Amino acid sequence: MLTVTAMQRIYLDNNATTRVAPEVLQAMLPCYQDAYGNASSVHAFGQEAKGLLDNARQQVACLLGAEPNEIVFTSGGTESDNLAIRGIVEASPRPNKHVITTQIEHHAVLHTCQALQKAGVRVTCLPVDGEGRLDPADVRHAITPETVLISVMQSNNEIGTTQPLREIGQIALEHDVCFHSDAVQAAGKLPLCVDDLNLDLLCIAGHKFHAPKGVGALYVRKGTRLRPLFFGGAHERNRRAGTENIPQVTALGAAAELARQNLDNRARSIGELRDYFEREVFQRIPEVALNGSPTARISNTSNLRFERADSESLVINLDLAGIACSTGSACASGSIEPSHVLLALGLPVEQAFSSVRFSLSRYTTREEIEAVLEVLPGIVSRCREASPTSARLHARV
Ligand SMILES: Cc1ncc(COP(=O)(O)O)c(C=O)c1O
């Protein structure tokens, strides 16, 4: 059995970011030393870079069931979400605009919508049920003649719950409304096909599936009117100005290719490990509950509520034991606000403050899970004895 030492740290925070796969690193490194041309240049260096760009575009398109010329490379999930949402709203000639989204979106979507709201756009943030699922009927009822965009995430970053995108896509199609999905947490974890889901726009971020940080993509269905965020050169078919980052884009393509191979088998084996982890936690530790849907969720995510234990203390104590996990979304950690996702499920504040996210990857091993199971019960008991959750609650009021 593996005992956790500082040298053998265990990483269960893969929804925050993932380790770069060796194959991906191998693909990108030569771009810094040899294939360093500008893809817009006509000479051989430029054409070599253009070849790499085209190849990566093909690989990403293949992962999403799209055409290569429907892929726009960006700096990551946040930029892709901004480009999708602002791009559609600002391109619409209608005088009054309405956007539909959900209460559990990532801040990259929610804060973009809030910024639009300040500029006069009407935004409807639909609620979800206790497992984090959106009812497609609520989308149908929310649509008005002014609705220009529906934005619903594929999988939630905190709880892993997946949404009925196909049904929502069908509703969007019937009403001739653009449909966007933040699939940042879904890419590489479950099959994605933009046509099956009737999507017009879809976002991915490389660092969530073993490419480096700072690269992502936006799928934009052919013929969709989109106002760019940046103005400059005619890169990315006028959708995203700026010299393309060939090493990063090459890495994204390689990660997309890697993710596509064996997607189902890999998701199954990660899911089996995650389910084993949860079964054992429920057996070994009293008063633990799952946040989110037990069935409609990505295979790597386990968001657990340890009643009467403070989540920050749990995460810190696990970190001291060499185990990395999270209280929720990385962007929100460090904040004393409870997770907006957990509150949207209807959890009271104290339960939101008792929840920890464990997220696995293809590199997580059974030995690592055993090592976590070994130390977790003791850490939970100690945190329950200390129980600063109530102190934190008092500090808020
Ligand atoms: C669902 C979701 N959307 C968007 C983002 C933002 O992506 P990036 O960190 O690449 O900007 C994240 C990152 O945590 C995410 O989980």
The ligand as an ORCA input file, in Angstrom:
! r2SCAN-3c Opt
* xyz 0 1
  C     -16.917     24.950    -16.673
  C     -15.774     25.898    -16.842
  N     -15.886     26.907    -17.720
  C     -14.902     27.785    -17.942
  C     -13.709     27.693    -17.242
  C     -12.624     28.688    -17.514
  O     -11.604     28.090    -18.260
  P     -10.121     28.701    -18.285
  O      -9.528     28.422    -16.954
  O      -9.426     27.955    -19.382
  O     -10.231     30.145    -18.582
  C     -13.547     26.662    -16.296
  C     -12.319     26.567    -15.489
  O     -12.343     26.146    -14.338
  C     -14.611     25.734    -16.107
  O     -14.511     24.738    -15.235
*
